[in-house]
Amino acid sequence: MPRGSSAKEKASQLRRNRAQFQENQTQLDGLEREFQLQTERLLHTVDRQTLEAQAQSQETQDVLRLEGELATAAAMHARELGEKHEHLQAEHRRALEQRLELAQEEAEARLEDGSRCISDEAPANCAEAVFAKQVAQAQVSH
């Protein structure tokens, strides 16, 4: 009977091994499903983060482009304002020079007439001529 019992033991061991194999196979299947789910979640997360990074990159590029356009517009505006400022200064200088010339001509004409700023208008014109000359000198010195 030792042979019979050994066959029974072998059959019993075989059944235990099959049961253990089945249990291991079930665990392996569960782990494979879990691995697949985690892989899909990871891929989904990576895809989402990639899209977010692309959107942020596009926003950054847009901001940089707009900053460049704004800087260009500001430089052009500053140049235009500078040109206008120079033009207005030149016009102002010409107007003061003309005013000074007129005042000097009037003063000379009065001196030639011998009035020497005696009439009612003459002192005002003389004072205006002096003022215009001082302003012109101040403009030239700056």
C-alpha positions as CSV (number, residue, x, y, z in Angstrom):
1,M,0.0,0.0,0.0
2,P,2.8,2.4,0.2
3,R,2.5,2.8,-3.5
4,G,-1.2,3.6,-3.3
5,S,-0.8,6.1,-0.7
6,S,2.0,7.7,-2.5
7,A,-0.2,8.0,-5.6
8,K,-2.9,9.5,-3.4
9,E,-0.4,11.9,-1.9
10,K,0.8,12.8,-5.3
11,A,-2.8,13.3,-6.5
12,S,-3.5,15.4,-3.4
13,Q,-0.3,17.4,-4.0
14,L,-1.3,17.9,-7.6
15,R,-4.7,19.2,-6.6
16,R,-3.1,21.6,-4.1
17,N,-0.6,22.7,-6.7
18,R,-3.5,23.3,-9.2
19,A,-5.5,25.2,-6.6
20,Q,-2.4,27.3,-5.7
21,F,-1.7,27.8,-9.5
22,Q,-5.3,28.9,-10.0
23,E,-5.1,31.3,-7.0
24,N,-1.8,32.7,-8.3
25,Q,-3.3,33.0,-11.8
26,T,-6.3,34.9,-10.3
27,Q,-3.9,37.2,-8.4
28,L,-1.8,37.7,-11.6
29,D,-4.9,38.6,-13.6
30,G,-6.0,41.1,-10.9
31,L,-2.5,42.7,-10.9
32,E,-2.5,42.9,-14.7
33,R,-5.9,44.6,-14.7
34,E,-4.7,47.0,-12.0
35,F,-1.5,47.7,-13.9
36,Q,-3.5,48.4,-17.1
37,L,-5.8,50.8,-15.2
38,Q,-2.9,52.6,-13.6
39,T,-1.2,52.8,-17.0
40,E,-4.3,54.2,-18.6
41,R,-4.6,56.8,-15.8
42,L,-1.0,57.7,-16.1
43,L,-1.3,58.2,-19.9
44,H,-4.5,60.3,-19.4
45,T,-2.7,62.4,-16.8
46,V,0.3,62.8,-19.1
47,D,-1.9,63.8,-22.0
48,R,-3.8,66.3,-19.9
49,Q,-0.5,67.8,-18.6
50,T,0.9,67.9,-22.1
51,L,-2.2,69.8,-23.3
52,E,-2.0,72.2,-20.4
53,A,1.7,72.8,-21.0
54,Q,1.1,73.4,-24.7
55,A,-1.7,75.9,-23.8
56,Q,0.6,77.7,-21.3
57,S,3.4,77.8,-23.9
58,Q,1.0,79.3,-26.4
59,E,-0.1,81.9,-23.9
60,T,3.5,82.7,-23.1
61,Q,4.3,83.1,-26.7
62,D,1.2,85.3,-27.2
63,V,2.2,87.5,-24.2
64,L,5.8,87.8,-25.5
65,R,4.5,88.8,-28.9
66,L,2.1,91.3,-27.5
67,E,4.9,92.8,-25.2
68,G,7.1,93.1,-28.3
69,E,4.3,94.9,-30.2
70,L,3.6,97.1,-27.3
71,A,7.3,98.0,-26.9
72,T,7.5,98.8,-30.6
73,A,4.4,101.0,-30.4
74,A,5.7,102.8,-27.3
75,A,9.0,103.4,-29.0
76,M,7.3,104.8,-32.1
77,H,5.0,106.9,-30.0
78,A,7.9,108.3,-28.0
79,R,9.8,109.1,-31.2
80,E,6.7,110.9,-32.6
81,L,6.3,112.8,-29.4
82,G,9.9,113.8,-29.5
83,E,9.6,115.0,-33.0
84,K,6.5,117.0,-32.2
85,H,8.2,118.4,-29.1
86,E,11.2,119.5,-31.2
87,H,8.9,121.0,-33.8
88,L,6.9,122.9,-31.2
89,Q,10.1,124.2,-29.6
90,A,11.3,125.4,-33.0
91,E,8.0,127.1,-33.7
92,H,8.1,128.7,-30.3
93,R,11.7,129.9,-30.9
94,R,10.7,131.3,-34.3
95,A,7.7,133.1,-32.8
96,L,9.9,134.6,-30.1
97,E,12.5,135.6,-32.6
98,Q,9.8,137.3,-34.8
99,R,8.4,139.0,-31.8
100,L,11.8,140.2,-30.8
101,E,12.5,141.4,-34.3
102,L,9.2,143.3,-34.4
103,A,9.8,144.8,-31.0
104,Q,13.3,145.9,-32.0
105,E,12.1,147.3,-35.3
106,E,9.4,149.3,-33.5
107,A,11.9,150.5,-30.9
108,E,14.3,151.6,-33.7
109,A,11.5,153.3,-35.5
110,R,10.4,155.2,-32.4
111,L,14.0,156.1,-31.7
112,E,14.3,157.4,-35.3
113,D,11.1,159.4,-34.8
114,G,12.7,160.9,-31.6
115,S,9.8,159.7,-29.5
116,R,12.0,157.5,-27.3
117,C,9.1,155.7,-25.7
118,I,7.2,158.8,-24.7
119,S,3.7,158.0,-26.0
120,D,1.2,155.9,-24.0
121,E,1.9,152.8,-26.2
122,A,5.6,153.2,-26.4
123,P,6.6,152.2,-22.8
124,A,4.5,149.0,-23.2
125,N,6.2,148.2,-26.5
126,C,9.6,149.0,-25.1
127,A,8.9,146.8,-22.1
128,E,7.6,144.0,-24.4
129,A,10.8,144.3,-26.5
130,V,13.0,144.0,-23.5
131,F,11.0,141.0,-22.2
132,A,11.1,139.3,-25.7
133,K,14.9,139.9,-25.8
134,Q,15.4,138.4,-22.4
135,V,13.2,135.3,-23.3
136,A,15.1,134.9,-26.6
137,Q,18.4,135.0,-24.8
138,A,17.2,132.5,-22.2
139,Q,16.0,130.2,-25.0
140,V,19.4,130.4,-26.8
141,S,21.3,129.7,-23.6
142,H,19.3,126.5,-23.0
